Amino acid sequence: MIKIISNKDLKLTSEHIERLYSLMIFAYAQTEIEIWGHDYIRMNKDKYLEILKEDGFLIALINNQIVGSVYVYPLSD
């Protein structure tokens, strides 16, 4: 069963952060290869860490293993 949890409710370890970043890089590499080509990094790690500090990430877990995430934020007030 998939469990969805907010990043503010999960105490993120350095391993969690590495896993989340790696999944994001992999997902963009697979879905945007036709646009950007091979070896393109959609977001550098510093920027990723910056937005990870904000409340807005929903993290998907299966058997307490991170399998994905999504960043949700308002476009305007």
N, CA, C, O and CB atoms as a CASP TS submission, in Angstrom:
PFRMAT TS
TARGET T0000
AUTHOR 0000-0000-0000
METHOD Language model
MODEL 1
PARENT N/A
ATOM      1  N   MET     1       0.828  -1.170   0.000  1.00  0.00           N
ATOM      2  CA  MET     1       0.000   0.000   0.000  1.00  0.00           C
ATOM      3  C   MET     1       0.885   1.251   0.000  1.00  0.00           C
ATOM      4  O   MET     1       1.898   1.309   0.698  1.00  0.00           O
ATOM      5  CB  MET     1      -0.949  -0.012   1.207  1.00  0.00           C
ATOM      6  N   ILE     2       0.494   2.226  -0.777  1.00  0.00           N
ATOM      7  CA  ILE     2       1.235   3.479  -0.853  1.00  0.00           C
ATOM      8  C   ILE     2       0.785   4.406   0.266  1.00  0.00           C
ATOM      9  O   ILE     2      -0.410   4.575   0.509  1.00  0.00           O
ATOM     10  CB  ILE     2       1.042   4.152  -2.231  1.00  0.00           C
ATOM     11  N   LYS     3       1.753   4.996   0.935  1.00  0.00           N
ATOM     12  CA  LYS     3       1.500   5.979   1.982  1.00  0.00           C
ATOM     13  C   LYS     3       2.028   7.315   1.481  1.00  0.00           C
ATOM     14  O   LYS     3       3.148   7.397   0.977  1.00  0.00           O
ATOM     15  CB  LYS     3       2.173   5.567   3.347  1.00  0.00           C
ATOM     16  N   ILE     4       1.215   8.364   1.620  1.00  0.00           N
ATOM     17  CA  ILE     4       1.620   9.703   1.208  1.00  0.00           C
ATOM     18  C   ILE     4       1.805  10.539   2.466  1.00  0.00           C
ATOM     19  O   ILE     4       0.928  10.578   3.329  1.00  0.00           O
ATOM     20  CB  ILE     4       0.569  10.353   0.242  1.00  0.00           C
ATOM     21  N   ILE     5       2.946  11.206   2.566  1.00  0.00           N
ATOM     22  CA  ILE     5       3.265  12.002   3.745  1.00  0.00           C
ATOM     23  C   ILE     5       3.916  13.313   3.314  1.00  0.00           C
ATOM     24  O   ILE     5       4.648  13.357   2.326  1.00  0.00           O
ATOM     25  CB  ILE     5       4.195  11.218   4.706  1.00  0.00           C
ATOM     26  N   SER     6       3.647  14.360   4.053  1.00  0.00           N
ATOM     27  CA  SER     6       4.253  15.658   3.779  1.00  0.00           C
ATOM     28  C   SER     6       5.707  15.652   4.234  1.00  0.00           C
ATOM     29  O   SER     6       6.059  14.968   5.195  1.00  0.00           O
ATOM     30  CB  SER     6       3.468  16.792   4.479  1.00  0.00           C
ATOM     31  N   ASN     7       6.541  16.410   3.549  1.00  0.00           N
ATOM     32  CA  ASN     7       7.946  16.473   3.956  1.00  0.00           C
ATOM     33  C   ASN     7       8.092  17.075   5.354  1.00  0.00           C
ATOM     34  O   ASN     7       9.070  16.788   6.044  1.00  0.00           O
ATOM     35  CB  ASN     7       8.757  17.293   2.943  1.00  0.00           C
ATOM     36  N   LYS     8       7.152  17.894   5.776  1.00  0.00           N
ATOM     37  CA  LYS     8       7.243  18.470   7.122  1.00  0.00           C
ATOM     38  C   LYS     8       6.921  17.432   8.205  1.00  0.00           C
ATOM     39  O   LYS     8       7.274  17.613   9.370  1.00  0.00           O
ATOM     40  CB  LYS     8       6.292  19.669   7.248  1.00  0.00           C
ATOM     41  N   ASP     9       6.249  16.345   7.810  1.00  0.00           N
ATOM     42  CA  ASP     9       5.898  15.294   8.766  1.00  0.00           C
ATOM     43  C   ASP     9       6.875  14.122   8.755  1.00  0.00           C
ATOM     44  O   ASP     9       6.742  13.190   9.547  1.00  0.00           O
ATOM     45  CB  ASP     9       4.510  14.787   8.477  1.00  0.00           C
ATOM     46  N   LEU    10       7.844  14.172   7.868  1.00  0.00           N
ATOM     47  CA  LEU    10       8.847  13.119   7.777  1.00  0.00           C
ATOM     48  C   LEU    10      10.200  13.728   8.107  1.00  0.00           C
ATOM     49  O   LEU    10      10.637  14.666   7.440  1.00  0.00           O
ATOM     50  CB  LEU    10       8.854  12.457   6.362  1.00  0.00           C
ATOM     51  N   LYS    11      10.848  13.217   9.100  1.00  0.00           N
ATOM     52  CA  LYS    11      12.180  13.728   9.440  1.00  0.00           C
ATOM     53  C   LYS    11      13.148  13.227   8.371  1.00  0.00           C
ATOM     54  O   LYS    11      13.559  12.067   8.373  1.00  0.00           O
ATOM     55  CB  LYS    11      12.633  13.267  10.887  1.00  0.00           C
ATOM     56  N   LEU    12      13.495  14.123   7.468  1.00  0.00           N
ATOM     57  CA  LEU    12      14.327  13.749   6.334  1.00  0.00           C
ATOM     58  C   LEU    12      15.785  13.578   6.750  1.00  0.00           C
ATOM     59  O   LEU    12      16.400  14.486   7.308  1.00  0.00           O
ATOM     60  CB  LEU    12      14.215  14.794   5.229  1.00  0.00           C
ATOM     61  N   THR    13      16.314  12.407   6.469  1.00  0.00           N
ATOM     62  CA  THR    13      17.727  12.139   6.684  1.00  0.00           C
ATOM     63  C   THR    13      18.475  12.469   5.399  1.00  0.00           C
ATOM     64  O   THR    13      17.856  12.732   4.368  1.00  0.00           O
ATOM     65  CB  THR    13      17.965  10.658   7.112  1.00  0.00           C
ATOM     66  N   SER    14      19.786  12.457   5.455  1.00  0.00           N
ATOM     67  CA  SER    14      20.578  12.692   4.244  1.00  0.00           C
ATOM     68  C   SER    14      20.304  11.592   3.213  1.00  0.00           C
ATOM     69  O   SER    14      20.335  11.853   2.010  1.00  0.00           O
ATOM     70  CB  SER    14      22.093  12.752   4.583  1.00  0.00           C
ATOM     71  N   GLU    15      20.039  10.379   3.669  1.00  0.00           N
ATOM     72  CA  GLU    15      19.698   9.289   2.738  1.00  0.00           C
ATOM     73  C   GLU    15      18.363   9.560   2.058  1.00  0.00           C
ATOM     74  O   GLU    15      18.225   9.330   0.856  1.00  0.00           O
ATOM     75  CB  GLU    15      19.646   7.936   3.478  1.00  0.00           C
ATOM     76  N   HIS    16      17.374  10.048   2.814  1.00  0.00           N
ATOM     77  CA  HIS    16      16.076  10.400   2.225  1.00  0.00           C
ATOM     78  C   HIS    16      16.263  11.462   1.150  1.00  0.00           C
ATOM     79  O   HIS    16      15.709  11.351   0.056  1.00  0.00           O
ATOM     80  CB  HIS    16      15.093  10.903   3.314  1.00  0.00           C
ATOM     81  N   ILE    17      17.040  12.483   1.461  1.00  0.00           N
ATOM     82  CA  ILE    17      17.249  13.583   0.526  1.00  0.00           C
ATOM     83  C   ILE    17      17.942  13.097  -0.738  1.00  0.00           C
ATOM     84  O   ILE    17      17.568  13.498  -1.840  1.00  0.00           O
ATOM     85  CB  ILE    17      18.067  14.694   1.182  1.00  0.00           C
ATOM     86  N   GLU    18      18.941  12.245  -0.597  1.00  0.00           N
ATOM     87  CA  GLU    18      19.626  11.687  -1.767  1.00  0.00           C
ATOM     88  C   GLU    18      18.662  10.876  -2.630  1.00  0.00           C
ATOM     89  O   GLU    18      18.684  10.967  -3.857  1.00  0.00           O
ATOM     90  CB  GLU    18      20.809  10.806  -1.329  1.00  0.00           C
ATOM     91  N   ARG    19      17.820  10.085  -1.976  1.00  0.00           N
ATOM     92  CA  ARG    19      16.842   9.260  -2.691  1.00  0.00           C
ATOM     93  C   ARG    19      15.846  10.146  -3.441  1.00  0.00           C
ATOM     94  O   ARG    19      15.564   9.909  -4.616  1.00  0.00           O
ATOM     95  CB  ARG    19      16.095   8.325  -1.708  1.00  0.00           C
ATOM     96  N   LEU    20      15.316  11.166  -2.763  1.00  0.00           N
ATOM     97  CA  LEU    20      14.362  12.067  -3.397  1.00  0.00           C
ATOM     98  C   LEU    20      14.986  12.783  -4.590  1.00  0.00           C
ATOM     99  O   LEU    20      14.372  12.873  -5.653  1.00  0.00           O
ATOM    100  CB  LEU    20      13.845  13.085  -2.387  1.00  0.00           C
ATOM    101  N   TYR    21      16.186  13.287  -4.420  1.00  0.00           N
ATOM    102  CA  TYR    21      16.857  14.002  -5.502  1.00  0.00           C
ATOM    103  C   TYR    21      17.139  13.060  -6.675  1.00  0.00           C
ATOM    104  O   TYR    21      16.906  13.415  -7.830  1.00  0.00           O
ATOM    105  CB  TYR    21      18.170  14.638  -4.998  1.00  0.00           C
ATOM    106  N   SER    22      17.630  11.880  -6.381  1.00  0.00           N
ATOM    107  CA  SER    22      17.928  10.902  -7.442  1.00  0.00           C
ATOM    108  C   SER    22      16.677  10.529  -8.222  1.00  0.00           C
ATOM    109  O   SER    22      16.723  10.421  -9.448  1.00  0.00           O
ATOM    110  CB  SER    22      18.559   9.639  -6.845  1.00  0.00           C
ATOM    111  N   LEU    23      15.561  10.331  -7.529  1.00  0.00           N
ATOM    112  CA  LEU    23      14.306  10.005  -8.212  1.00  0.00           C
ATOM    113  C   LEU    23      13.851  11.147  -9.109  1.00  0.00           C
ATOM    114  O   LEU    23      13.377  10.915 -10.222  1.00  0.00           O
ATOM    115  CB  LEU    23      13.214   9.678  -7.194  1.00  0.00           C
ATOM    116  N   MET    24      13.993  12.379  -8.628  1.00  0.00           N
ATOM    117  CA  MET    24      13.595  13.525  -9.426  1.00  0.00           C
ATOM    118  C   MET    24      14.453  13.622 -10.685  1.00  0.00           C
ATOM    119  O   MET    24      13.925  13.822 -11.779  1.00  0.00           O
ATOM    120  CB  MET    24      13.700  14.814  -8.603  1.00  0.00           C
ATOM    121  N   ILE    25      15.756  13.485 -10.543  1.00  0.00           N
ATOM    122  CA  ILE    25      16.657  13.543 -11.695  1.00  0.00           C
ATOM    123  C   ILE    25      16.326  12.431 -12.691  1.00  0.00           C
ATOM    124  O   ILE    25      16.271  12.676 -13.896  1.00  0.00           O
ATOM    125  CB  ILE    25      18.129  13.432 -11.239  1.00  0.00           C
ATOM    126  N   PHE    26      16.108  11.225 -12.201  1.00  0.00           N
ATOM    127  CA  PHE    26      15.774  10.089 -13.064  1.00  0.00           C
ATOM    128  C   PHE    26      14.459  10.333 -13.809  1.00  0.00           C
ATOM    129  O   PHE    26      14.367  10.098 -15.014  1.00  0.00           O
ATOM    130  CB  PHE    26      15.679   8.793 -12.233  1.00  0.00           C
ATOM    131  N   ALA    27      13.445  10.807 -13.083  1.00  0.00           N
ATOM    132  CA  ALA    27      12.132  11.027 -13.707  1.00  0.00           C
ATOM    133  C   ALA    27      12.212  12.056 -14.830  1.00  0.00           C
ATOM    134  O   ALA    27      11.673  11.844 -15.916  1.00  0.00           O
ATOM    135  CB  ALA    27      11.114  11.484 -12.658  1.00  0.00           C
ATOM    136  N   TYR    28      12.886  13.169 -14.561  1.00  0.00           N
ATOM    137  CA  TYR    28      13.029  14.179 -15.614  1.00  0.00           C
ATOM    138  C   TYR    28      13.864  13.654 -16.776  1.00  0.00           C
ATOM    139  O   TYR    28      13.555  13.943 -17.932  1.00  0.00           O
ATOM    140  CB  TYR    28      13.666  15.452 -15.049  1.00  0.00           C
ATOM    141  N   ALA    29      14.891  12.907 -16.497  1.00  0.00           N
ATOM    142  CA  ALA    29      15.736  12.359 -17.569  1.00  0.00           C
ATOM    143  C   ALA    29      14.931  11.437 -18.483  1.00  0.00           C
ATOM    144  O   ALA    29      15.134  11.425 -19.697  1.00  0.00           O
ATOM    145  CB  ALA    29      16.936  11.594 -16.973  1.00  0.00           C
ATOM    146  N   GLN    30      14.023  10.672 -17.899  1.00  0.00           N
ATOM    147  CA  GLN    30      13.223   9.746 -18.688  1.00  0.00           C
ATOM    148  C   GLN    30      12.108  10.440 -19.469  1.00  0.00           C
ATOM    149  O   GLN    30      11.806  10.058 -20.599  1.00  0.00           O
ATOM    150  CB  GLN    30      12.631   8.696 -17.789  1.00  0.00           C
ATOM    151  N   THR    31      11.504  11.454 -18.867  1.00  0.00           N
ATOM    152  CA  THR    31      10.328  12.067 -19.495  1.00  0.00           C
ATOM    153  C   THR    31      10.641  13.267 -20.382  1.00  0.00           C
ATOM    154  O   THR    31       9.797  13.676 -21.179  1.00  0.00           O
ATOM    155  CB  THR    31       9.368  12.490 -18.438  1.00  0.00           C
ATOM    156  N   GLU    32      11.833  13.836 -20.260  1.00  0.00           N
ATOM    157  CA  GLU    32      12.160  15.022 -21.043  1.00  0.00           C
ATOM    158  C   GLU    32      13.375  14.834 -21.946  1.00  0.00           C
ATOM    159  O   GLU    32      13.965  15.812 -22.403  1.00  0.00           O
ATOM    160  CB  GLU    32      12.400  16.180 -20.125  1.00  0.00           C
ATOM    161  N   ILE    33      13.747  13.594 -22.202  1.00  0.00           N
ATOM    162  CA  ILE    33      14.934  13.332 -23.014  1.00  0.00           C
ATOM    163  C   ILE    33      14.781  13.892 -24.434  1.00  0.00           C
ATOM    164  O   ILE    33      15.756  14.341 -25.037  1.00  0.00           O
ATOM    165  CB  ILE    33      15.208  11.825 -23.070  1.00  0.00           C
ATOM    166  N   GLU    34      13.550  13.862 -24.964  1.00  0.00           N
ATOM    167  CA  GLU    34      13.328  14.377 -26.317  1.00  0.00           C
ATOM    168  C   GLU    34      13.501  15.893 -26.375  1.00  0.00           C
ATOM    169  O   GLU    34      13.831  16.450 -27.422  1.00  0.00           O
ATOM    170  CB  GLU    34      11.930  13.993 -26.805  1.00  0.00           C
ATOM    171  N   ILE    35      13.274  16.550 -25.245  1.00  0.00           N
ATOM    172  CA  ILE    35      13.380  18.009 -25.206  1.00  0.00           C
ATOM    173  C   ILE    35      14.823  18.446 -24.962  1.00  0.00           C
ATOM    174  O   ILE    35      15.357  19.284 -25.689  1.00  0.00           O
ATOM    175  CB  ILE    35      12.463  18.584 -24.115  1.00  0.00           C
ATOM    176  N   TRP    36      15.447  17.871 -23.934  1.00  0.00           N
ATOM    177  CA  TRP    36      16.738  18.361 -23.464  1.00  0.00           C
ATOM    178  C   TRP    36      17.917  17.472 -23.832  1.00  0.00           C
ATOM    179  O   TRP    36      19.067  17.879 -23.669  1.00  0.00           O
ATOM    180  CB  TRP    36      16.695  18.522 -21.993  1.00  0.00           C
ATOM    181  N   GLY    37      17.656  16.276 -24.320  1.00  0.00           N
ATOM    182  CA  GLY    37      18.741  15.373 -24.674  1.00  0.00           C
ATOM    183  C   GLY    37      19.259  14.590 -23.474  1.00  0.00           C
ATOM    184  O   GLY    37      18.697  14.655 -22.381  1.00  0.00           O
ATOM    185  N   HIS    38      20.328  13.858 -23.697  1.00  0.00           N
ATOM    186  CA  HIS    38      20.921  13.014 -22.658  1.00  0.00           C
ATOM    187  C   HIS    38      21.734  13.853 -21.674  1.00  0.00           C
ATOM    188  O   HIS    38      22.265  14.908 -22.020  1.00  0.00           O
ATOM    189  CB  HIS    38      21.811  11.929 -23.290  1.00  0.00           C
ATOM    190  N   ASP    39      21.815  13.360 -20.453  1.00  0.00           N
ATOM    191  CA  ASP    39      22.665  13.941 -19.405  1.00  0.00           C
ATOM    192  C   ASP    39      22.287  15.363 -18.991  1.00  0.00           C
ATOM    193  O   ASP    39      23.112  16.078 -18.422  1.00  0.00           O
ATOM    194  CB  ASP    39      24.080  13.939 -19.867  1.00  0.00           C
ATOM    195  N   TYR    40      21.061  15.776 -19.266  1.00  0.00           N
ATOM    196  CA  TYR    40      20.606  17.086 -18.832  1.00  0.00           C
ATOM    197  C   TYR    40      20.092  16.976 -17.399  1.00  0.00           C
ATOM    198  O   TYR    40      19.311  16.075 -17.094  1.00  0.00           O
ATOM    199  CB  TYR    40      19.503  17.639 -19.783  1.00  0.00           C
ATOM    200  N   ILE    41      20.513  17.870 -16.523  1.00  0.00           N
ATOM    201  CA  ILE    41      20.028  17.886 -15.141  1.00  0.00           C
ATOM    202  C   ILE    41      19.056  19.043 -15.015  1.00  0.00           C
ATOM    203  O   ILE    41      19.445  20.208 -15.104  1.00  0.00           O
ATOM    204  CB  ILE    41      21.210  18.018 -14.107  1.00  0.00           C
ATOM    205  N   ARG    42      17.804  18.722 -14.810  1.00  0.00           N
ATOM    206  CA  ARG    42      16.710  19.702 -14.793  1.00  0.00           C
ATOM    207  C   ARG    42      16.851  20.718 -13.667  1.00  0.00           C
ATOM    208  O   ARG    42      16.537  21.895 -13.841  1.00  0.00           O
ATOM    209  CB  ARG    42      15.379  18.989 -14.663  1.00  0.00           C
ATOM    210  N   MET    43      17.330  20.254 -12.502  1.00  0.00           N
ATOM    211  CA  MET    43      17.467  21.132 -11.351  1.00  0.00           C
ATOM    212  C   MET    43      18.714  20.750 -10.579  1.00  0.00           C
ATOM    213  O   MET    43      18.918  19.578 -10.264  1.00  0.00           O
ATOM    214  CB  MET    43      16.219  21.062 -10.446  1.00  0.00           C
ATOM    215  N   ASN    44      19.554  21.735 -10.272  1.00  0.00           N
ATOM    216  CA  ASN    44      20.746  21.391  -9.513  1.00  0.00           C
ATOM    217  C   ASN    44      20.375  21.108  -8.057  1.00  0.00           C
ATOM    218  O   ASN    44      19.295  21.478  -7.595  1.00  0.00           O
ATOM    219  CB  ASN    44      21.792  22.524  -9.598  1.00  0.00           C
ATOM    220  N   LYS    45      21.271  20.460  -7.360  1.00  0.00           N
ATOM    221  CA  LYS    45      20.975  20.012  -6.007  1.00  0.00           C
ATOM    222  C   LYS    45      20.757  21.167  -5.041  1.00  0.00           C
ATOM    223  O   LYS    45      19.914  21.064  -4.149  1.00  0.00           O
ATOM    224  CB  LYS    45      22.088  19.137  -5.505  1.00  0.00           C
ATOM    225  N   ASP    46      21.490  22.260  -5.192  1.00  0.00           N
ATOM    226  CA  ASP    46      21.302  23.409  -4.305  1.00  0.00           C
ATOM    227  C   ASP    46      19.884  23.958  -4.406  1.00  0.00           C
ATOM    228  O   ASP    46      19.262  24.257  -3.386  1.00  0.00           O
ATOM    229  CB  ASP    46      22.314  24.511  -4.637  1.00  0.00           C
ATOM    230  N   LYS    47      19.374  24.090  -5.611  1.00  0.00           N
ATOM    231  CA  LYS    47      18.004  24.574  -5.813  1.00  0.00           C
ATOM    232  C   LYS    47      17.015  23.574  -5.230  1.00  0.00           C
ATOM    233  O   LYS    47      16.042  23.971  -4.589  1.00  0.00           O
ATOM    234  CB  LYS    47      17.713  24.808  -7.321  1.00  0.00           C
ATOM    235  N   TYR    48      17.248  22.304  -5.441  1.00  0.00           N
ATOM    236  CA  TYR    48      16.364  21.268  -4.907  1.00  0.00           C
ATOM    237  C   TYR    48      16.318  21.351  -3.379  1.00  0.00           C
ATOM    238  O   TYR    48      15.240  21.292  -2.789  1.00  0.00           O
ATOM    239  CB  TYR    48      16.836  19.861  -5.360  1.00  0.00           C
ATOM    240  N   LEU    49      17.470  21.487  -2.743  1.00  0.00           N
ATOM    241  CA  LEU    49      17.513  21.593  -1.280  1.00  0.00           C
ATOM    242  C   LEU    49      16.781  22.841  -0.802  1.00  0.00           C
ATOM    243  O   LEU    49      16.154  22.829   0.257  1.00  0.00           O
ATOM    244  CB  LEU    49      18.968  21.615  -0.783  1.00  0.00           C
ATOM    245  N   GLU    50      16.859  23.898  -1.566  1.00  0.00           N
ATOM    246  CA  GLU    50      16.176  25.143  -1.218  1.00  0.00           C
ATOM    247  C   GLU    50      14.662  24.943  -1.178  1.00  0.00           C
ATOM    248  O   GLU    50      14.010  25.344  -0.214  1.00  0.00           O
ATOM    249  CB  GLU    50      16.538  26.251  -2.220  1.00  0.00           C
ATOM    250  N   ILE    51      14.102  24.330  -2.211  1.00  0.00           N
ATOM    251  CA  ILE    51      12.649  24.139  -2.221  1.00  0.00           C
ATOM    252  C   ILE    51      12.211  23.003  -1.299  1.00  0.00           C
ATOM    253  O   ILE    51      11.063  22.974  -0.855  1.00  0.00           O
ATOM    254  CB  ILE    51      12.170  23.861  -3.636  1.00  0.00           C
ATOM    255  N   LEU    52      13.105  22.082  -1.013  1.00  0.00           N
ATOM    256  CA  LEU    52      12.766  20.994  -0.089  1.00  0.00           C
ATOM    257  C   LEU    52      12.524  21.529   1.326  1.00  0.00           C
ATOM    258  O   LEU    52      11.807  20.910   2.112  1.00  0.00           O
ATOM    259  CB  LEU    52      13.888  19.938  -0.070  1.00  0.00           C
ATOM    260  N   LYS    53      13.115  22.664   1.642  1.00  0.00           N
ATOM    261  CA  LYS    53      12.912  23.271   2.963  1.00  0.00           C
ATOM    262  C   LYS    53      11.501  23.834   3.126  1.00  0.00           C
ATOM    263  O   LYS    53      11.025  24.017   4.246  1.00  0.00           O
ATOM    264  CB  LYS    53      13.935  24.377   3.194  1.00  0.00           C
ATOM    265  N   GLU    54      10.847  24.103   2.018  1.00  0.00           N
ATOM    266  CA  GLU    54       9.487  24.636   2.052  1.00  0.00           C
ATOM    267  C   GLU    54       8.501  23.503   2.301  1.00  0.00           C
ATOM    268  O   GLU    54       8.751  22.356   1.930  1.00  0.00           O
ATOM    269  CB  GLU    54       9.148  25.374   0.734  1.00  0.00           C
ATOM    270  N   ASP    55       7.390  23.833   2.926  1.00  0.00           N
ATOM    271  CA  ASP    55       6.310  22.856   3.025  1.00  0.00           C
ATOM    272  C   ASP    55       5.650  22.795   1.664  1.00  0.00           C
ATOM    273  O   ASP    55       5.293  23.832   1.103  1.00  0.00           O
ATOM    274  CB  ASP    55       5.275  23.230   4.155  1.00  0.00           C
ATOM    275  N   GLY    56       5.485  21.630   1.135  1.00  0.00           N
ATOM    276  CA  GLY    56       4.867  21.514  -0.172  1.00  0.00           C
ATOM    277  C   GLY    56       5.209  20.220  -0.878  1.00  0.00           C
ATOM    278  O   GLY    56       4.611  19.896  -1.905  1.00  0.00           O
ATOM    279  N   PHE    57       6.158  19.481  -0.344  1.00  0.00           N
ATOM    280  CA  PHE    57       6.477  18.185  -0.927  1.00  0.00           C
ATOM    281  C   PHE    57       5.563  17.125  -0.329  1.00  0.00           C
ATOM    282  O   PHE    57       5.382  17.055   0.886  1.00  0.00           O
ATOM    283  CB  PHE    57       7.965  17.823  -0.695  1.00  0.00           C
ATOM    284  N   LEU    58       5.000  16.313  -1.189  1.00  0.00           N
ATOM    285  CA  LEU    58       4.303  15.113  -0.764  1.00  0.00           C
ATOM    286  C   LEU    58       5.179  13.949  -1.200  1.00  0.00           C
ATOM    287  O   LEU    58       5.598  13.863  -2.354  1.00  0.00           O
ATOM    288  CB  LEU    58       2.841  15.021  -1.372  1.00  0.00           C
ATOM    289  N   ILE    59       5.444  13.064  -0.262  1.00  0.00           N
ATOM    290  CA  ILE    59       6.370  11.956  -0.509  1.00  0.00           C
ATOM    291  C   ILE    59       5.602  10.647  -0.465  1.00  0.00           C
ATOM    292  O   ILE    59       4.833  10.398   0.463  1.00  0.00           O
ATOM    293  CB  ILE    59       7.528  11.947   0.529  1.00  0.00           C
ATOM    294  N   ALA    60       5.816   9.813  -1.476  1.00  0.00           N
ATOM    295  CA  ALA    60       5.163   8.512  -1.555  1.00  0.00           C
ATOM    296  C   ALA    60       6.097   7.439  -1.005  1.00  0.00           C
ATOM    297  O   ALA    60       7.272   7.373  -1.365  1.00  0.00           O
ATOM    298  CB  ALA    60       4.752   8.188  -3.013  1.00  0.00           C
ATOM    299  N   LEU    61       5.551   6.603  -0.129  1.00  0.00           N
ATOM    300  CA  LEU    61       6.319   5.514   0.492  1.00  0.00           C
ATOM    301  C   LEU    61       5.600   4.180   0.256  1.00  0.00           C
ATOM    302  O   LEU    61       4.373   4.100   0.321  1.00  0.00           O
ATOM    303  CB  LEU    61       6.511   5.772   2.024  1.00  0.00           C
ATOM    304  N   ILE    62       6.371   3.167  -0.010  1.00  0.00           N
ATOM    305  CA  ILE    62       5.874   1.786  -0.023  1.00  0.00           C
ATOM    306  C   ILE    62       6.802   1.004   0.889  1.00  0.00           C
ATOM    307  O   ILE    62       8.016   0.982   0.684  1.00  0.00           O
ATOM    308  CB  ILE    62       5.829   1.166  -1.497  1.00  0.00           C
ATOM    309  N   ASN    63       6.223   0.359   1.902  1.00  0.00           N
ATOM    310  CA  ASN    63       7.014  -0.361   2.905  1.00  0.00           C
ATOM    311  C   ASN    63       8.108   0.526   3.486  1.00  0.00           C
ATOM    312  O   ASN    63       9.242   0.091   3.680  1.00  0.00           O
ATOM    313  CB  ASN    63       7.634  -1.620   2.292  1.00  0.00           C
ATOM    314  N   ASN    64       7.748   1.775   3.761  1.00  0.00           N
ATOM    315  CA  ASN    64       8.661   2.777   4.331  1.00  0.00           C
ATOM    316  C   ASN    64       9.854   3.121   3.441  1.00  0.00           C
ATOM    317  O   ASN    64      10.836   3.689   3.919  1.00  0.00           O
ATOM    318  CB  ASN    64       9.169   2.290   5.650  1.00  0.00           C
ATOM    319  N   GLN    65       9.780   2.787   2.169  1.00  0.00           N
ATOM    320  CA  GLN    65      10.805   3.153   1.199  1.00  0.00           C
ATOM    321  C   GLN    65      10.257   4.262   0.298  1.00  0.00           C
ATOM    322  O   GLN    65       9.139   4.155  -0.205  1.00  0.00           O
ATOM    323  CB  GLN    65      11.249   1.912   0.355  1.00  0.00           C
ATOM    324  N   ILE    66      11.026   5.310   0.097  1.00  0.00           N
ATOM    325  CA  ILE    66      10.594   6.409  -0.767  1.00  0.00           C
ATOM    326  C   ILE    66      10.567   5.944  -2.215  1.00  0.00           C
ATOM    327  O   ILE    66      11.559   5.439  -2.742  1.00  0.00           O
ATOM    328  CB  ILE    66      11.523   7.635  -0.609  1.00  0.00           C
ATOM    329  N   VAL    67       9.405   6.125  -2.851  1.00  0.00           N
ATOM    330  CA  VAL    67       9.256   5.713  -4.247  1.00  0.00           C
ATOM    331  C   VAL    67       8.900   6.878  -5.162  1.00  0.00           C
ATOM    332  O   VAL    67       8.851   6.717  -6.381  1.00  0.00           O
ATOM    333  CB  VAL    67       8.197   4.638  -4.360  1.00  0.00           C
ATOM    334  N   GLY    68       8.650   8.046  -4.583  1.00  0.00           N
ATOM    335  CA  GLY    68       8.338   9.201  -5.414  1.00  0.00           C
ATOM    336  C   GLY    68       7.965  10.406  -4.586  1.00  0.00           C
ATOM    337  O   GLY    68       7.805  10.329  -3.367  1.00  0.00           O
ATOM    338  N   SER    69       7.830  11.523  -5.279  1.00  0.00           N
ATOM    339  CA  SER    69       7.408  12.753  -4.609  1.00  0.00           C
ATOM    340  C   SER    69       6.823  13.707  -5.638  1.00  0.00           C
ATOM    341  O   SER    69       6.999  13.546  -6.846  1.00  0.00           O
ATOM    342  CB  SER    69       8.594  13.417  -3.856  1.00  0.00           C
ATOM    343  N   VAL    70       6.133  14.692  -5.122  1.00  0.00           N
ATOM    344  CA  VAL    70       5.596  15.764  -5.949  1.00  0.00           C
ATOM    345  C   VAL    70       5.679  17.038  -5.123  1.00  0.00           C
ATOM    346  O   VAL    70       5.497  17.015  -3.906  1.00  0.00           O
ATOM    347  CB  VAL    70       4.115  15.465  -6.415  1.00  0.00           C
ATOM    348  N   TYR    71       5.954  18.146  -5.794  1.00  0.00           N
ATOM    349  CA  TYR    71       6.037  19.436  -5.139  1.00  0.00           C
ATOM    350  C   TYR    71       4.791  20.219  -5.531  1.00  0.00           C
ATOM    351  O   TYR    71       4.523  20.411  -6.717  1.00  0.00           O
ATOM    352  CB  TYR    71       7.351  20.202  -5.528  1.00  0.00           C
ATOM    353  N   VAL    72       4.036  20.667  -4.545  1.00  0.00           N
ATOM    354  CA  VAL    72       2.791  21.373  -4.775  1.00  0.00           C
ATOM    355  C   VAL    72       2.911  22.769  -4.179  1.00  0.00           C
ATOM    356  O   VAL    72       3.303  22.922  -3.022  1.00  0.00           O
ATOM    357  CB  VAL    72       1.586  20.604  -4.165  1.00  0.00           C
ATOM    358  N   TYR    73       2.579  23.774  -4.959  1.00  0.00           N
ATOM    359  CA  TYR    73       2.678  25.146  -4.463  1.00  0.00           C
ATOM    360  C   TYR    73       1.627  26.010  -5.162  1.00  0.00           C
ATOM    361  O   TYR    73       1.226  25.726  -6.290  1.00  0.00           O
ATOM    362  CB  TYR    73       4.110  25.721  -4.692  1.00  0.00           C
ATOM    363  N   PRO    74       1.187  27.070  -4.474  1.00  0.00           N
ATOM    364  CA  PRO    74       0.188  27.953  -5.081  1.00  0.00           C
ATOM    365  C   PRO    74       0.820  28.816  -6.170  1.00  0.00           C
ATOM    366  O   PRO    74       1.960  29.261  -6.034  1.00  0.00           O
ATOM    367  CB  PRO    74      -0.467  28.846  -4.010  1.00  0.00           C
ATOM    368  N   LEU    75       0.085  29.047  -7.235  1.00  0.00           N
ATOM    369  CA  LEU    75       0.569  29.924  -8.300  1.00  0.00           C
ATOM    370  C   LEU    75       0.324  31.382  -7.960  1.00  0.00           C
ATOM    371  O   LEU    75       1.030  32.266  -8.446  1.00  0.00           O
ATOM    372  CB  LEU    75      -0.102  29.578  -9.625  1.00  0.00           C
ATOM    373  N   SER    76      -0.672  31.634  -7.128  1.00  0.00           N
ATOM    374  CA  SER    76      -0.961  32.995  -6.689  1.00  0.00           C
ATOM    375  C   SER    76      -1.829  32.914  -5.432  1.00  0.00           C
ATOM    376  O   SER    76      -2.302  31.843  -5.051  1.00  0.00           O
ATOM    377  CB  SER    76      -1.675  33.822  -7.821  1.00  0.00           C
ATOM    378  N   ASP    77      -2.024  34.073  -4.800  1.00  0.00           N
ATOM    379  CA  ASP    77      -2.880  34.114  -3.618  1.00  0.00           C
ATOM    380  C   ASP    77      -4.312  33.871  -4.018  1.00  0.00           C
ATOM    381  O   ASP    77      -5.199  33.865  -3.165  1.00  0.00           O
ATOM    382  CB  ASP    77      -2.750  35.454  -2.886  1.00  0.00           C
TER
END
